[in-house]
């Protein structure tokens, strides 16, 4: 029996990213077009790697330690 090929990082739609961040889709498009959030263009659409979303959010954590 053949084993399935390992999948790479999850690809999210703009709508899924917007829902996860609780912002509008337009905000996600602005982040992509401004170069703040990395994305992959698939035809007319964008896909965002889960790793890229996590990196974007991690870079914007505020607050002190302790």
C-alpha positions, 0 to 999 in steps of 0.5 A: 500500500502506498503512503501519502506524500508528506504535505508542506505547510498549510496554505490559508486563504485571505479570508481564513487569515482575516478571520484568524486575525479578526480583521477585514480581508482588505486589511490582509490584502493591504498587508500583502501588498505592502510587503508586511505579510508574505503570500503566494499568488495562485492565479488571481488569488493569494495563499498564505503559509501558516508559517508566514502568518505565525512569523508575522504575528510573532514579530508584532507581539508587544508587552513586557516580560515577567 
